[in-house]
Every structure is written in structure tokens, then in C-alpha cells.
Amino acid sequence: MESLSNWERSCYCGEPGLAQVGQKITVMGWVHARRDHGGVTFIDLRDRSGLVQVVCNPQVSPAAHAAAKDVRLEYVLAVHGVLARRSPETVNPNLPTGEVEVSASELRVLNPSRTTPFPVDDSIIPTENARLRYRYLDLRRPQMYENLRLRHRLAKLVRDYLDSQGFLEIETPFLTRSTPEGARDYLVPSRVNPGAFYALPQSPQLFKQLLMVGGVDKYFQIVRCFRDEDLRADRQPEFTQIDVEMSFVRPEDIFRLTEGMMVRLCHEIKGMELSLPFSHLTYAEALARFGNDKPDIRFGLELRELTELFRETDAQVFTDVITKGGVIRGIVVPNATFSRKELDDLNPLAVSFGAKGLAWVRLTATGWQSPLAKFVSDEKKREITVALGLKEGDLLLMVADQEKTVCDVLSRLRLYLGDKLGLIPKDEMRFLWVTDFPLLEYDEEAKRYVAMHHPFTSPHEDDLPSLETEPGRVRAMAYDLVLNGVELGGGSIRNHRLNVQQRVFAQLGIGETEAQDKFGFLLEALSYGAPPHGGIAFGFDRLVMLFAGAESLREVIAFPKTAKAVCLMTQAPSPVEPKQLRELSIKLDL
């Protein structure tokens, strides 16, 4: 093993080209491949920029050739030599450096490597546990580097764009107090204040509102947030968001700012030009047409309302649901070519989504083909066929249940069908604003109203008179940005008037004493001339995931955790020494 000594890298491995032929260069990197051909050793040397072929010929440099005999995969090398043009028959058209090679005059082994637990190669993807356990090796793979580079570029473009719009990037505290924001807090015990705890922020919500009270006017930060919640592919216990807040704004101002940013990102990263303004749907429209509040609008298969059409039939499975206040909705699949087995297989799928069953009707040249056909009169069949615009070959899939269940099942079935039938264009970026969310939703278990977003969201001005009398019908000045069926971000206009904030707290069951205890500093700030303000926060990890075309957030985070919030590489979380617990006045009761 040798040191760099007075060696200096002249270029990255992926950079040499025909213009540098004949020049002396020095490259450094990892051994990606090694081949011994008739006494001449070939090494593919890799760094983050790509590969270059190194030729160790004993007739050019016996010392370099001798050193090359002992190298193995993932050894770290420094190579000095002359860049040469490859002979025509050895040119590699699939490699950016495929027309040149380094004729080594000197080769230094800077560090050997043990045999790696998996090949460092994009052609062989190891198990996720192995990748997370040896993340530092996984990061050497070209695709992982590209994901991190994309993340860097997106962050820089966001900063540049918001700076051009007059925003200041301001850091807010990580050690703050615990406040109810919808998920469990990560708590940090205080050594100097025994029995007291900080909480890691789920978002900078209260601080960014205080910045508006402080007259900052336009704030942003790309900030780490922490939530102790159950995980899945698009969640991590610690995550990054683009946090934005503005004073004296309406939702339309937030929309314009956001759309401008997404136009810039899509142009610079994807080379795509977006049409403005983005589409809008109210929360009620999104549920009615797509079954959820984050619909993928890249394809059709919208939900159809069928309750009244099937009310006067002999199909007891439907009439019983209607009698109990349920609904019937369906999806029309045009010109479907499903076999009977494929149709039968859809039923257990729908059941796995939460349905009690899935009904279907196929329109053939001779009329309805369906187990339901004998329970529906010919006249009613004609009425339903005309109302839905069914054509020969079309398939109608139906679910009957309480509205929430029907929406959930059909929204998931719609996505399954869109993917199975190849209806979802993979190269599109379709943004959608979802607006007019309910301010409150009733929690059956707790027997009270809870905030759909967070307790600082402003009610719609027109609905304020109904806040105490019909709280469930009050709309929020809230909005979500959806991209290709993924909730990318959400925000709202805030309660800047103290009396409105107190009224919202009252509907949430937060009394005056509790409000003062948990939010006294915010309520006090609102009493000192808080301006109208609002903002939005975007999931930065999700943004990178979607731009990278990745399936999981773990693909675009350098050191992610598992679904159980464990770091397999560092083995965090881990027990601590009893002495540390005593210093924090903590005794474990396990």
C-alpha cells in the first residue's frame, strides 16, 4: 500500500476523450474489472464519473505490470500514464471513454479491499438488507451516485428559484417542545433539566408562522423533520421537506409560486415543458371521480356513480347496501379482453383491498353477461347501458358498501387496472391541485373532531358561521399538490386572527388551559398584529424519488432506515450505557 505522496489527480475516470490522446494523465479510483490477456493486464478503473480502461503492458512498464498482477476488485488505485487511442476493433461504443485507454507507466495500490459481499455493479442488484447493511458499498454503484447527484441538483435549483423570488433561507430549531401534530414525537431528554424533554420537530410549522409575525415576509428552508410513525416505501422516520411560508397571500399566490418552481425543475432536470396553470379538483370531486384525494390523472378509468341506477332492481346484494345508507360505484373498462379466469381473479383482489366482493357486467353482442343479469330487468339493463355509455366489449366492475370503503377499494383497483392494462404513461409529469379539504374530520374512536391537516389551518371565510353548528361541513383553506398519484406537498392559509384560532381549538376539544400550555407562545404572538399568511411544504425525498423514477425513498436517501426504523449499517437504535441514563435521570421499565 502506498500514499498519494506528490501525486495529483488530473481528471476523473469518465472524462478522458480523443482530444487528450498523447497527454500524460493521472487517474484514481476503484478496480471495477481486471483481465489478463496474454501477458498484458487490463483494468477497468471506476470513480463517480464512470470507467476508463487501463493497460498494463510489461514492454511499456514492467513495474506497473507487476503491480497490476496483485490487484483485485475494489482495490483503490492511482495510475499514471499516457492516454492512447484504442485500435478500431477494441473500441467500446457503450462507454463514453470507449475510444481511449490509459497506457500505465506507474500504478500504485492506495488500499486493498476484502472481497465485497456483493458485486458493485448495476447489473446485479443485491437484496435490500445487504444494500442497507453495506450502504457505503451500495453507494459506489453508478445508479446510486446518479440518484444522489439528482438530489443535489434539485436542492440547488429549489434554492436558486426561491432566492430569485425574494425568499430568505432561515434555520429553525431541532430541539423544541412537544406539540400535537398528528404523529408521535421523537423525544430528547434534557440532562440539565431533569424530567423535561425536547421534541424533534415533525415540521417547522409554528416557527415559520412566528417568522411571519416577525415580519420576515418570505421564508424557506430545506429542512430535516422527524416523525415516529409506521413506515412504508414513501416514509422514513427522518425526512427532508422544502418548507415555504409567505405573508399577505392568498392560495392563488402559493399556486403561482409552486407552479413556477415545478416548471423550472421539470425543464432543467427532465427537459419537459409543463402547461400552466395546473389542473384543480376539489377534495369532493377527487373522491367522487377517483376514490382518493391524491389521484393519478395520467389515465382515465374514473369512478361512476351507480346507486340510483341499481336501486330498483332485484339484486339483493345491492339493495341491502343501499337500505343501510351505502353506495354503489363502478369502473368502466373500455373494450376489455379479460378471460373468465382473469375476471374471477379480480374478486379476491378486491376483497384484499377491503371489499366484500366485486360484481361485474360485460356487454356482449347479445346483451349483458354477468351473474347479476337475472336480477336486473331488460328495461333497467337498457337504462344502465345508456346512462353509462356502455359499448360492446366494455366491462363494468362494481363495489357496493359504505362510501369510504367503496372509494378506497375502487381507487386501488383503478391503479391496478391502469398498470395491468398499460394505460399509465411513464414519461409524463402530471401535477394536480386538490383544494377545499374539510377543516375537521370526526374520529369515531375518540368520539370527537380532529384536524384533517393541522390545528392552525384557517377555515374557509364563507364557512366560518358554521364552525360551531356544522363543524363537519366547514371547508379548510388548504391545498395539496399531487404528482402522478403521489402527494408531493400540502399547505394552507393559517389562522392569523387569535379569535378564529381559539374557535378552531374549541372544536378540537382543546380548552383554554391546554391551548395556553401547548401553544401559548403562538397565541401570544397572534395577539401582536400577525399578518395574514400561508405556505406549503413539499416532501423533498418524494420529489427526488419521482424525478429519479425510483420505487422507494430508500433509493434516493444516502443512509436510510428499514421499515422498522433501524439502520442496519450502524445498528441504530441501540442500548446506551447505564451511566448515560443516570445522567439523564432516566430509569428503564422494560
C-alpha positions, 0 to 999 in steps of 0.5 A: 500500500502506498500514499498519494505522496506528490501525486495529483489527480488530473481528471476523473475516470469518465472524462478522458476523450480523443482530444487528450490522446498523447497527454500524460494523465493521472487517474484514481479510483476503484478496480471495477474489472481486471483481465489478463490477456496474454501477458498484458493486464487490463483494468477497468478503473471506476470513480463517480464519473464512470470507467476508463480502461487501463493497460498494463503492458510489461514492454511499456512498464514492467513495474506497473505490470507487476503491480497490476498482477496483485490487484483485485476488485475494489482495490483503490488505485492511482495510475499514471500514464499516457492516454492512447487511442484504442485500435478500431476493433477494441473500441467500446461504443457503450462507454463514453471513454470507449475510444481511449485507454490509459497506457500505465507507466506507474500504478500504485495500490492506495488500499486493498479491499476484502472481497465485497459481499456483493458485486458493485455493479448495476447489473446485479442488484443485491437484496435490500438488507445487504444494500442497507447493511453495506450502504457505503458499498451500495453507494459506489454503484453508478445508479446510486451516485446518479440518484444522489447527484439528482438530489443535489441538483434539485436542492440547488435549483429549489434554492436558486428559484426561491432566492430569485423570488425574494425568499430568505433561507432561515434555520429553525430549531431541532430541539423544541417542545412537544406539540400535537401534530398528528404523529408521535414525537421523537423525544430528547431528554434534557440532562440539565433539566431533569424530567423535561424533554425536547421534541424533534420537530415533525415540521417547522410549522409554528416557527415559520408562522412566528417568522411571519409575525416577525415580519420576515415576509418570505421564508424557506428552508430545506429542512430535516423533520422527524416523525415516529410513525409506521413506515412504508416505501414513501416514509422514513422516520427522518425526512427532508421537506422544502418548507415555504411560508409567505405573508399577505397571500392568498392560495392563488399566490402559493399556486403561482409560486409552486407552479413556477418552481415545478416548471423550472425543475421539470425543464432543467432536470427532465427537459419537459415543458409543463402547461400552466396553470395546473389542473384543480379538483376539489377534495369532493370531486377527487373522491367522487371521480377517483376514490382518493384525494391524491389521484393519478390523472395520467389515465382515465378509468374514473369512478361512476356513480351507480346507486340510483341506477341499481336501486330498483332492481332485484339484486339483493346484494345491492339493495341491502347496501343501499337500505343501510345508507351505502353506495354503489360505484363502478369502473368502466373498462373500455373494450376489455379482453379479460378471460373468465379466469382473469375476471374471477381473479379480480374478486379476491383482489378486491376483497384484499383491498377491503371489499366484500366482493366485486360484481361485474357486467360485460356487454356482449353482442347479445346483451349483458353477461354477468351473474347479476343479469337475472336480477336486473330487468331488460328495461333497467339493463337498457337504462344502465347501458345508456346512462353509462355509455356502455359499448360492446366489449366494455366491462363494468366492475362494481363495489357496493358498501359504505362510501369510504370503503367503496372509494378506497377499494375502487381507487386501488383497483383503478391503479391496478387496472391502469398498470395491468392494462398499460394505460399509465404513461411513464414519461409524463409529469402530471401535477394536480391541485386538490383544494377545499379539504374539510377543516375537521374530520370526526374520529369515531374512536375518540368520539370527537373532531380532529384536524384533517391537516393541522390545528392552525389551518384557517377555515374557509371565510364563507364557512366560518358561521358554521364552525360551531353548528356544522363543524363537519361541513366547514371547508379548510383553506388548504391545498395539496399538490399531487404528482402522478398519484403521489402527494408531493406537498400540502399547505394552507392559509393559517389562522392569523386572527387569535379569535378564529384560532381559539374557535378552531381549538374549541372544536378540537376539544382543546380548552383554554388551559391546554391551548395556553400550555401547548401553544401559548407562545403562538397565541401570544404572538397572534395577539401582536398584529400577525399578518395574514399568511400561508405556505406549503411544504413539499416532501423533498425525498418524494420529489427526488424519488419521482424525478429519479423514477425510483420505487422507494425513498430508500433509493434516493436517501444516502443512509436510510432506515428499514421499515422498522426504523433501524439502520442496519449499517450502524445498528441504530437504535441501540442500548446506551450505557447505564451511566448515560441514563443516570445522567439523564435521570432516566430509569428503564421499565422494560 
